Each structure stands twice: as C-alpha cells, then as structure tokens.
Amino acid sequence: MFKKSVFKKIVSVVSSAIMMCSAFSAVPAEAVSYDYHTLKYSAGDVEGVVGTREVSFERMSYVSFDVADSKRFSRKGYTLSSWYVPLTGETINTGSMYTMPDSDITFIANWTSEVYKITFAGKYGVTANNEKNVYMNAECGSEMILPENEFIYKGYKFAGWKYNNVTYQPGDSFIVPALITGEKIVFSAVWKRSYATVTTAVTTTPAPTTTTTVTTQATTTETTTQTTTETTSTTAATSETTAATTLETTTVTTTDVTTTDITTSETTETTTEETVTEITTDFEEIETTTETETTVTIPETTTTTTTMTTATFAALNDSQFTKTINVEACGVNGNAIELNASDLISANQIVESIEVTLESDNSFGLYGVSFGFSLSDNTWYQENLENYTDSNEITVPLAINEANQNLITPDGKISIGCTAENEAFTVKSIKVNYRMDKGDYNNDGVSDNADVQILKDFMVGINDNGLDITTVNGDINNDGVVNVFDYIFLSRMINS
C-alpha cells in the first residue's frame, strides 16, 4: 500500500497538470496555412522549339525545389542555358535550388546558339596532306563564307560544294541552319571530268611562192630642128657670102608607167624602187623597159595530230576462289553506288581483287571509275582508275592493296562511282577473286555450318577427313591457340 504522504504528492502533481492544461486551452491557437502556387516553365517566343513549349506545376510556398535542367525544352540549333524570372528580374542557372514564393512564378528559357562542326568532304579527292575531309566551326543562324577547295582529284575539275541537293561555289554565303540532335552539315565536293584536249597544230607547207611586180616605163623622145639662114648680096668686085646657121633643138619626154601585180593569199608588202633613167640621144626615138623583181617566201609548217588510245589494265593474279555477283544497279554520272560488302563476300573471305562490269546507253569515251571500301579499322580505302573506250560496256579490274585485304569485311560498305561522257551507267556484275585462310575446312570457298561441325568434331578428337587444323587455319579468334572458343566464335560469325 502507498503511504499517505506519497499519495498526497501524486494527487498534487496531477492537479497541477490539469490546471496547466486548462490555462493553455484558454489561450487561442493561431492557425498556420500552407498555400500552393503555380510554377510555370516557358520556352519563350522563339522559333524551332521541338515538342511542348510550356509546362506548369503546383508548388507549396516557401518550399525549396530544384529548377528544371537544360533538357526541359528542346530547340533546333540551340541549348537551354539558364532561366529568366520576370517576377524578380533575375537569371537562374538550370538545375539550381530555388525557393517558391508566396505567389505564382514563371521561368522563361534563355537560349545559346550551338556551334556546329561543319564537314567539307573531298568525295574521291584528298588534300595535299592526304586528308579526306576538312572542317569549319560555325554558329547556328550565323552567315558563313564557303571556303576555297583544297582537294585534288586527278583528272577532275572542282565544280562546287553540294549540300541538300544545292551546289554552292567558294565565296558564296551560307546561313547555318538549325539542326536536331544527330544531324550534321556535310558539304560534298562536286567533280567534273577534265577531258583531255586533242590539239592539232596545223602548219601548211606550200612550195615557195614568188611574187613579181613588173614596172614598164615607155619613154619617147621627140626632136624638133629649126634652121635659120641669112644671105648677103654679092657685088661685082667682091663676092662674100656669110652663112650663120643656128640649130635649136627641143626635147620633150613623155613617160607611161604600167604596173602588173601577181598577188598570193598572203598579204605582202612590196616596195618598188623607182628607177629614173636620164637619156641623152642624138635625135632618136628610144623605148626603155625597167623590171624590178621582189621574192616573198612563206615559212614551212608541220602538221601534228594527237590520237587518243585505250590503255591496257594490268593483269590480275589468280586467286584461290572466284565468284560473280549480278548487281544491276543504276548510277548517275559523277555519283557513286553504295553496296553492302555482305552482298559480295561472307565470313573469312579475303578479297584479293575485283572486276566490275559497267554498261551505258552510249560510248563511255574518256572515263574514270572509283572504288571505295570502308575498312574494319574505321578508315576508308579508295582507288581511282582511268581509261578511254569507244564501247558502251567496260570491265574494270582492281587489285586490292595487300595491306587492306584483311580489313575488308562483310559488315563494311563498298562504293563504285563512274564519271564519263554519258549521263548514266549500270553496274551489271562484280567478279570477286578471293582466298580463304581460315574457317573453310572442306575447301568449298565458304565458311558455313559444315565447317563449324568439322571444327567441333576436331575438338573432340574426330577427324574423319584427316584434316590438319592448326593455328594457321583454325585460330578463328586470333588468340594463338585452337580450342573450343574458336568453335564458338566461328559458329557465331556464321549464324549471327
């Protein structure tokens, strides 16, 4: 039992607690309210917005929140860099913390132009440093001046930069368009064949030609004689006779000049030296003729004619296997046809050379054929061949560079282009000459499930065909040994 004194203390404490509660209840409690307001994000009054332009949320006042990041809106050619708050006039970084005011609030996107890496592709041409592409940086919406061509493509003349089927010239202005993610701006070089000029130097060699100018002078001398006689009379004593005779001679000379020119097809400047003959005569009529002769010679000329002939392609070496694939793909002059390498080769087939047959409605004339291969080391291998023919069908052989033979695989691309005097061409067929170093144990020219089974049997000691499978022909994954992993690798290679 409790002692009386203890009981009294307990009652006292309880009474005090009751009194305190009564006192607090007498004080009126002030009500606390939590209001919600609208938080709005806007892309702004701009063009090129992809998707929604505005979004709203309800936020509790005085509560902090994370401001939307740069991915809130998407705009072609621009990046969302920050937010402008009209209510306060401040600029807020994306992803930062912000406290919701006791009112509605709007965040408007601030945009920054993206800078694009613009590609200028040589398209069969390379620079002096053997580069296939050159690059320029430019902001979205800015005006750029297209550069001069740096590429060289033997036998071709640069004709401009092509983008979106429009051809521009160096020095043209270009407004950089807005792009969506993943898009690129690539200008491709346009090439036109520089045809060989057949020059004929025509030199005429006529026999030496003489031009003679004859001048005839006819001179007539007329003589008049007058005689006077005086007589004195005679007397008887002396007879004297005096005769005084005076002879007066007058000479009149008349000259008629007649000129005869023999003119050749060449313009000849002829200077005739006038010859004056002073004639003294004893009263005789004389006709004098003077001839002046001028000789002109036309230089000797040689005629040279250049004849265009068809060159002979180098002969291809024999390969272990050969197959011909009918393609029948049409192309336009100056452009390339792109094929999947898997259309021509399969697993473990190593291409040593190819022979491409093309045809056209008209004669190819002077033509160029380009071969391009995407290699497994992410590089591009290209060869260009040129020739002349009067035929409308050609077969062009190409020996593959030995260093690149193992890098041409079924998952790559092969392009074939032609530039000629005709407008279009067709790739009729492609003959592939190849070898099999690995994975072809029954020697039929392909790696298939029959070879997978042979390798599997070899792994468990079955060798019915007496094959010598070594690291040379059986190490499919190139790890230096022949084991079950090579069987797995070959199976996946063929059946994937």
KAGI-V873447 format. One record per helix or strand of 3 or more residues. SS is the DSSP state (hx for helix, st for strand). FROM is the first residue (numbers start at 1). TO is the last residue. Records with the same first field share a line. If there is no record, write none. Layout:
# KAGI-V873447
SS->FROM-TO / FROM-TO
This chain:
# KAGI-V873447
hx->4-26 / 341-343 / 402-407 / 449-459 / 471-474 / 484-495
st->36-42 / 54-60 / 64-66 / 78-85 / 90-93 / 97-99 / 105-113 / 115-121 / 133-139 / 143-145 / 156-163 / 166-168 / 173-175 / 186-193 / 213-228 / 246-261 / 321-332 / 336-340 / 349-359 / 365-374 / 380-389 / 393-399 / 413-419 / 424-436
